[in-house]
Structure formats: C-alpha cells, structure tokens
Amino acid sequence: MSDRTFSIIGAGRLGRTLGRILVEQGYEPMGVTSRTLRTARQAVAFIGGGEPGTSNARGAARGNLVLITTPDGAIAPLARDLAASRLTWSRRVVAHTSGALSSTALEALARQGARTASIHPLASVADPRTSLAALKGSPFAIEGDPAAVSVLRKLVLGLGGVPVTIPRQAKVLYHLVACLLSNDLVALLSLGLDAARGLGLSRRDAARLYVPLVRGTVENVARLGPVKALTGPVSRGDVTTLRLHGEALRTLPPDLRRLHRILALRSTALALEARTITPETAVQLARLLSALP
Ligand SMILES: NC(=O)c1ccc[n+]([C@@H]2O[C@H](COP(=O)([O-])OP(=O)(O)OC[C@H]3O[C@@H](n4cnc5c(N)ncnc54)[C@H](OP(=O)(O)O)[C@@H]3O)[C@@H](O)[C@H]2O)c1
C-alpha cells in the first residue's frame, strides 16, 4: 500500500470535491463508498479514480488515509461498524470532516489503534464543480491524534490551504460561529431581498441591485474591522432618516422588524465605539429604535 493511498466514505459534495483535489495532488484513490452505488459511481467519475462500492469496510481496507465525509449523525455509528470489522487499524489515519464534532466521534477506531482526527474545511461546498478552487485555498480546522494532525497539516499545506488548530473542546463553538457568520447571513439576505418585493423587484433582480453593496461591506469588515466598517444612518446619528425608516418598516414582516431593531441597536454600540456619535445621541437612537413598530 503506497503512503499516499486514500479512501472516501460518504461520496457526497465534500467527499467528491476533496477526492478530486487529492488526486490532483498525486494521492491515489482506493475505495469510494456511499449508501447507494449510484452516488459512489458518480463520485468516482468526478474524482477521476477509485473503486465505487457500498461496503464501507471494504472501501476503507486499502486506504492509508480514510476520510469520512458522511453527514455528522452517521460518523460515530460508522466508526463503531468499522472498528468491529476485521481490518487492521494501527498506523492508519482516519479523519472525519464535521465542523461541530471532534475526533472523539472516532473513539471506537482509536481504540483499535487508528490515528484519528477531524479536519473541517471552513468553506461552503454547494456544487463540487464550482467549489474546487475555493476549497483548495480555504482554512482547515484540524484536531486529534498528533500523528494524524501532522499528516493532515502536510496534506492541507500541499493543496494550498491554511491549517488551523482548534482545541477539541472548542469545536462546537467554532462551528456555531461559522453558522452565525455564513448560514445566518444567508437567512438575513433572503429577508432583505424579499423586502425588496415592495419595489417590484424579484429576488434575482434585488440580488443584482444589492449584492455588490453586500460584497463591499464584507470586504470593508475584513479590511477595517466592524467598528470602522460601519456606515449608514445609525453611524451618523441621523435621527430624521431613522424616523422615515420607521414608517417603511410598518410594511415589513414582524420577524424582519424585530431583527432590524436588534441589529440597529448593535450598530449604535459600534458607532459609539467608533466615536461617530456621542453618548447622548446613542441614548436618543436607542429610544427611537426601541419604539420602532
Ligand atoms: N458541503 C460543505 O460545504 C461542507 C463543508 C465543510 C464540512 N462539511 C462536512 O462534510 C460532511 C458531509 O457533508 P456534505 O455536504 O458533503 O454532505 P452530502 O452532500 O449530503 O454527502 C454525504 C454523503 O454521505 C453518504 N452517506 C450517508 N450515510 C452514509 C453511511 N452510513 N455510509 C456511507 N455513506 C453515507 C450519502 O450517500 P448517499 O447519497 O449514497 O445516500 C451522501 O452522499 C458533513 O460532516 C459536513 O458537516 C461539509
């Protein structure tokens, strides 16, 4: 078995994307397994090699590195099944890609001598065909057995990614922050785009109009930090405009109104920190925002 052999268990979006990247890096694909043979075959076609199948133990048998890219709930039961199989696990690296779970989900395999870890790319893979480049350069949060961490760090550096160490006990918080910043942002954007229906715009047209603004804002936060990046009426202490917004808010759903009040209060705190408003104006804004419909 060459040092650079790998198997994939769970041949979905991340599994096939990582598989393809590893092949590009000169790793040798072995088993590519999934619940359904159809998924496994599609993944092998995308990865450009490997043996499709539905027996996870058989698929794992020939890989020095076994990557488990199933949904989170399947990881620990799968580890128990694999540990109960006749495979030899000593010296093999087994890693799952969940953001919230730590390497302890693979405890059953660690007890059999496997070097276990979790490796989570901080990237969103919605479509493997368009996610390759972004995934290659993304941060990868890694924790687990030191020998496994060392192998995975080298692998990540080789593909142009950024290995990041996240302590085992902090993984849930690490993942929650990712969801707050990414998934919740999508939900917020969807509410805003729906609000633009009042202008006669479809979601698609509203996205064309507003998303460049969103991109610029995110870039500003990355460059300047949130305190300096804040613009808009709250940052200027512009009471007149906020009163006008109050009128328009009446036409929007209660969820969005509540959310706006909470976020605008947070903006008030940022503006105060940036000293673009005085403490007196902050109090005035807070009163006005609390009284919004
Ligand atoms: N997608 C992302 O952006 C992303 C980013 C970072 C981390 N992750 C992590 O990567 C993992 C996979 O996410 P994903 O988005 O790639 O999910 P996905 O597209 O739903 O793929 C998961 C695959 O696992 C297979 N599967 C389910 N149970 C299995 C089992 N017991 N044995 C073998 N295969 C099984 C499914 O196969 P069938 O189709 O055959 O049913 C499915 O194709 C999750 O832990 C997730 O947290 C995902």
PDBQT file of the ligand as one rigid body, heavy atoms in Angstrom, charges set to zero:
ROOT
HETATM    1  N1  LIG A 301     -20.696  20.730   1.989  1.00  0.00    +0.000 N 
HETATM    2  C1  LIG A 301     -19.986  21.569   2.714  1.00  0.00    +0.000 C 
HETATM    3  O1  LIG A 301     -19.932  22.772   2.405  1.00  0.00    +0.000 OA
HETATM    4  C2  LIG A 301     -19.184  21.109   3.901  1.00  0.00    +0.000 A 
HETATM    5  C3  LIG A 301     -18.143  21.957   4.359  1.00  0.00    +0.000 A 
HETATM    6  C4  LIG A 301     -17.392  21.543   5.451  1.00  0.00    +0.000 A 
HETATM    7  C5  LIG A 301     -17.678  20.332   6.087  1.00  0.00    +0.000 A 
HETATM    8  N2  LIG A 301     -18.707  19.547   5.638  1.00  0.00    +0.000 N 
HETATM    9  C6  LIG A 301     -18.959  18.267   6.350  1.00  0.00    +0.000 C 
HETATM   10  O2  LIG A 301     -18.777  17.184   5.449  1.00  0.00    +0.000 OA
HETATM   11  C7  LIG A 301     -19.696  16.139   5.745  1.00  0.00    +0.000 C 
HETATM   12  C8  LIG A 301     -20.511  15.836   4.508  1.00  0.00    +0.000 C 
HETATM   13  O3  LIG A 301     -21.195  16.975   4.081  1.00  0.00    +0.000 OA
HETATM   14  P1  LIG A 301     -21.755  17.099   2.569  1.00  0.00    +0.000 P 
HETATM   15  O4  LIG A 301     -22.282  18.479   2.444  1.00  0.00    +0.000 OA
HETATM   16  O5  LIG A 301     -20.734  16.607   1.622  1.00  0.00    +0.000 OA
HETATM   17  O6  LIG A 301     -22.980  16.081   2.640  1.00  0.00    +0.000 OA
HETATM   18  P2  LIG A 301     -23.734  15.354   1.436  1.00  0.00    +0.000 P 
HETATM   19  O7  LIG A 301     -23.528  16.058   0.160  1.00  0.00    +0.000 OA
HETATM   20  O8  LIG A 301     -25.108  15.094   1.922  1.00  0.00    +0.000 OA
HETATM   21  O9  LIG A 301     -22.956  13.956   1.327  1.00  0.00    +0.000 OA
HETATM   22  C9  LIG A 301     -22.977  12.996   2.324  1.00  0.00    +0.000 C 
HETATM   23  C10 LIG A 301     -22.914  11.626   1.659  1.00  0.00    +0.000 C 
HETATM   24  O10 LIG A 301     -22.766  10.643   2.683  1.00  0.00    +0.000 OA
HETATM   25  C11 LIG A 301     -23.401   9.469   2.260  1.00  0.00    +0.000 C 
HETATM   26  N3  LIG A 301     -23.759   8.687   3.436  1.00  0.00    +0.000 N 
HETATM   27  C12 LIG A 301     -24.697   8.931   4.386  1.00  0.00    +0.000 A 
HETATM   28  N4  LIG A 301     -24.645   7.981   5.338  1.00  0.00    +0.000 NA
HETATM   29  C13 LIG A 301     -23.666   7.123   4.979  1.00  0.00    +0.000 A 
HETATM   30  C14 LIG A 301     -23.144   5.931   5.549  1.00  0.00    +0.000 A 
HETATM   31  N5  LIG A 301     -23.608   5.443   6.695  1.00  0.00    +0.000 N 
HETATM   32  N6  LIG A 301     -22.145   5.307   4.904  1.00  0.00    +0.000 NA
HETATM   33  C15 LIG A 301     -21.634   5.786   3.734  1.00  0.00    +0.000 A 
HETATM   34  N7  LIG A 301     -22.098   6.898   3.142  1.00  0.00    +0.000 NA
HETATM   35  C16 LIG A 301     -23.094   7.562   3.775  1.00  0.00    +0.000 A 
HETATM   36  C17 LIG A 301     -24.597   9.905   1.438  1.00  0.00    +0.000 C 
HETATM   37  O11 LIG A 301     -24.714   8.901   0.474  1.00  0.00    +0.000 OA
HETATM   38  P3  LIG A 301     -25.942   8.533  -0.473  1.00  0.00    +0.000 P 
HETATM   39  O12 LIG A 301     -26.067   9.685  -1.435  1.00  0.00    +0.000 OA
HETATM   40  O13 LIG A 301     -25.469   7.299  -1.124  1.00  0.00    +0.000 OA
HETATM   41  O14 LIG A 301     -27.145   8.371   0.416  1.00  0.00    +0.000 OA
HETATM   42  C18 LIG A 301     -24.162  11.280   0.876  1.00  0.00    +0.000 C 
HETATM   43  O15 LIG A 301     -23.815  11.191  -0.477  1.00  0.00    +0.000 OA
HETATM   44  C19 LIG A 301     -20.515  16.608   6.953  1.00  0.00    +0.000 C 
HETATM   45  O16 LIG A 301     -19.888  16.142   8.130  1.00  0.00    +0.000 OA
HETATM   46  C20 LIG A 301     -20.384  18.129   6.885  1.00  0.00    +0.000 C 
HETATM   47  O17 LIG A 301     -20.508  18.734   8.172  1.00  0.00    +0.000 OA
HETATM   48  C21 LIG A 301     -19.458  19.902   4.552  1.00  0.00    +0.000 A 
ENDROOT
TORSDOF 0
